[in-house]
């Protein structure tokens, strides 16, 4: 079997750079997986038997920029025509502790494949697209079955983040229920996610919630006792309703986190944390969505309305949001001066703004000042 894609041609000079020196250059991971599924290919990873220092030397000799982005772990990023190619030396794990691995470089593709997480990620391809499948992962990929390489428990205890990756990959690539052996191993080792940094967990959860429909995977996480360890107090009940209501609206992890509720400690950015708080509070505390749109924009008010509808089972009321977001308070401070100044001026502006909002943003400047 051969892969096809418009990304193969531009990558040829990078592969040829290694091949001319007698080294292997194999596409691996997501680019191979997605090409076989007919999905968009973005990240281009190349596996090789060349050591990192040799890759740097060959790239520079070929006039290409080489960046030692992860050279201790065998990865060099080579830029060709403005596109990055992550070139990583074949590796085998020497020591793992559930969070990070100590690796040794290898010249054996079988050793490199054996240390990967899922069989669908252990697919390789030659520069001409010829598929190499050392672990028989192609049948799993075509069946949309996310299956751990070898013993699921062994793969999980090497890096507990693979528990969350199992559910993310199932949400994006899987069909039917999760692989039973993989699910059982995730449940058995669920406490391992608590040893991970919240930054790693947060990044993975956001990727999972960005899937087209993460609800079945999240439900499986909840049933396996994993969701409660990731977001204590979360309730997955409203998520499938929200996904249904989102028709025509792009998936958004923060909106979906708001529907889950619970104690969110995922090291979100300041902007993400504020947005999550506004959506969650407005959805659960009966806030007026028109006022929310006026103060924080149409998108945030729409998200809060969708979450509230998912939680209550009622249809979302989006009718006033666009107009409210575009509304502009017609009174300025100068309109009240010199009759008001200082704190009294601020208080009077707030009173008039409250009257204007209560009117449905309809009162004019003359009506407010009359």
Residue pairs with C-beta under 8 A, 6 or more apart in sequence:
1 130
1 131
1 138
2 128
2 129
2 130
2 131
3 27
3 32
3 35
3 36
3 125
3 129
3 130
3 131
4 35
4 129
5 35
5 41
5 129
7 31
7 35
7 41
7 44
8 127
8 128
8 129
10 80
10 81
10 83
11 27
11 44
11 46
11 80
11 85
11 127
12 127
13 62
13 64
13 80
14 25
14 46
14 64
14 78
14 80
14 85
14 87
15 25
15 46
15 127
16 25
16 127
17 25
17 58
17 59
17 62
17 64
17 78
18 24
18 25
18 46
18 48
18 50
18 55
18 58
18 87
19 25
19 127
21 50
21 54
21 58
23 48
23 49
23 50
23 54
23 58
24 47
24 48
24 49
24 50
24 109
25 46
25 48
25 87
25 127
26 46
26 47
26 48
26 109
26 124
26 125
26 126
26 132
27 44
27 45
27 46
27 47
27 124
27 125
27 126
27 127
28 45
28 46
28 47
28 112
28 122
28 123
28 124
28 125
29 43
29 45
29 116
29 121
29 123
30 41
30 42
30 43
30 45
30 121
31 41
31 42
31 43
31 44
31 45
32 123
32 124
32 125
32 131
33 39
33 120
33 121
33 123
33 141
33 173
34 40
34 41
34 42
35 41
35 125
36 123
36 131
36 138
36 141
36 142
37 141
37 173
43 86
44 83
44 84
44 85
44 86
45 85
45 86
45 87
45 88
46 85
46 86
46 87
46 88
47 87
47 88
47 89
47 90
47 109
47 112
47 124
48 55
48 87
48 88
48 89
48 90
49 89
49 90
49 106
49 107
50 58
50 87
50 89
51 89
51 105
52 68
52 71
52 74
52 75
52 76
52 89
52 105
55 66
55 76
55 78
55 87
55 89
56 66
56 68
56 71
56 76
59 65
59 66
59 76
59 78
60 66
64 78
64 79
64 80
65 78
65 79
66 76
66 77
66 78
66 79
67 76
67 77
67 78
67 79
68 76
69 75
69 76
69 77
69 86
70 76
70 88
73 88
73 91
73 103
74 88
74 89
74 91
74 103
74 105
75 86
75 87
75 88
76 86
76 87
76 88
77 84
77 85
77 86
77 87
78 84
78 85
78 87
79 85
89 105
89 106
90 105
90 106
90 107
90 108
90 109
90 111
90 112
91 103
91 104
91 105
91 106
91 111
91 112
91 115
92 103
92 104
92 106
92 108
92 111
92 112
92 114
92 115
93 101
93 102
93 103
93 115
93 158
94 101
94 102
94 103
94 104
95 101
95 102
96 102
96 157
96 158
96 159
98 157
98 158
98 159
98 160
98 192
98 195
99 159
99 160
99 161
99 195
99 196
99 197
100 159
101 115
101 158
101 159
103 115
106 112
109 124
109 132
109 134
110 134
113 122
113 124
113 134
113 135
113 149
114 122
114 135
114 149
114 150
115 149
115 158
116 122
116 149
117 148
117 149
117 155
117 159
117 162
117 165
118 137
118 140
118 146
118 147
118 148
118 149
118 165
118 166
118 169
119 135
119 136
119 137
119 140
119 141
119 147
119 148
119 149
120 137
120 140
120 141
120 146
120 147
120 169
120 173
121 137
122 133
122 134
122 135
122 137
122 149
123 131
123 132
123 133
123 137
123 138
123 141
124 131
124 132
124 133
124 134
125 131
125 132
126 132
131 138
135 149
140 146
140 147
141 173
143 175
144 173
144 174
144 175
144 176
145 174
145 175
145 179
146 166
146 169
146 170
146 173
146 174
146 178
146 179
146 182
147 179
147 181
147 182
148 155
148 156
148 162
148 166
148 179
148 181
148 182
148 185
149 155
152 181
152 182
152 184
152 185
152 186
153 185
153 188
153 189
155 162
156 162
156 163
156 185
156 186
156 189
156 192
157 189
157 192
160 189
160 192
160 193
160 195
160 196
161 193
161 196
161 200
161 201
161 204
163 186
163 189
163 190
163 192
163 193
163 226
164 193
164 201
164 204
164 205
164 208
164 226
164 230
165 204
166 178
166 182
166 183
166 186
167 178
167 186
167 208
167 217
167 218
167 220
167 221
167 226
168 204
168 207
168 208
168 211
168 217
170 178
170 179
170 217
170 220
171 208
171 211
171 212
171 213
171 214
171 216
171 217
171 218
172 211
172 212
174 217
177 183
177 220
178 217
178 220
183 220
183 224
186 224
186 226
187 224
187 225
187 226
190 224
190 225
190 226
190 229
191 229
193 201
193 226
193 229
193 230
194 229
197 267
198 265
198 266
198 267
199 267
201 230
201 266
202 266
202 267
202 268
205 230
205 231
205 253
205 257
205 266
206 253
206 266
207 253
208 214
208 217
208 218
208 253
209 218
209 251
209 253
209 256
209 257
210 251
210 252
210 253
211 217
211 251
212 251
213 240
213 243
214 239
214 243
214 256
215 236
215 239
215 240
215 243
216 240
218 227
218 236
218 239
218 260
219 236
219 239
219 240
221 227
221 230
221 236
222 228
222 234
222 236
227 234
227 236
227 260
228 234
230 266
231 257
231 260
231 262
231 263
231 264
231 266
232 262
232 263
233 261
233 262
233 263
234 260
234 261
234 262
235 260
235 261
235 262
236 260
238 259
238 260
238 307
238 310
238 311
239 256
239 259
239 260
239 310
241 309
241 310
241 313
242 255
242 256
242 259
242 306
242 307
242 309
242 310
243 256
245 306
245 309
245 310
245 316
246 255
246 306
249 302
249 306
252 303
254 268
254 272
254 275
254 276
254 279
254 303
255 279
255 303
255 306
255 307
257 264
257 266
257 276
258 276
258 279
258 280
258 283
258 303
258 304
258 307
259 283
259 307
259 310
259 311
261 280
261 284
264 276
268 276
275 300
278 292
278 296
278 300
278 304
279 300
279 303
279 304
279 307
280 307
281 287
282 289
282 292
282 301
282 304
282 308
283 304
283 305
283 307
283 308
283 311
284 308
284 311
287 304
288 357
289 301
289 304
289 305
289 308
289 317
289 318
289 320
289 321
289 324
290 301
290 320
290 321
290 323
290 324
290 357
290 360
290 361
291 324
291 357
292 300
292 301
292 304
293 300
293 301
293 302
293 320
293 321
293 322
293 324
293 325
294 324
294 325
294 327
294 357
294 361
297 325
298 321
298 322
298 324
298 325
301 321
301 324
301 325
302 316
302 318
302 321
305 316
305 317
305 318
305 321
306 316
308 314
308 316
309 315
309 316
320 360
323 361
324 361
327 361
329 353
329 356
330 356
330 363
330 364
330 365
330 368
331 349
331 352
331 353
331 356
331 365
331 368
331 369
333 345
333 349
335 365
335 369
336 345
336 348
336 349
336 369
337 345
340 348
352 368
352 369
355 363
355 368
356 363
356 368
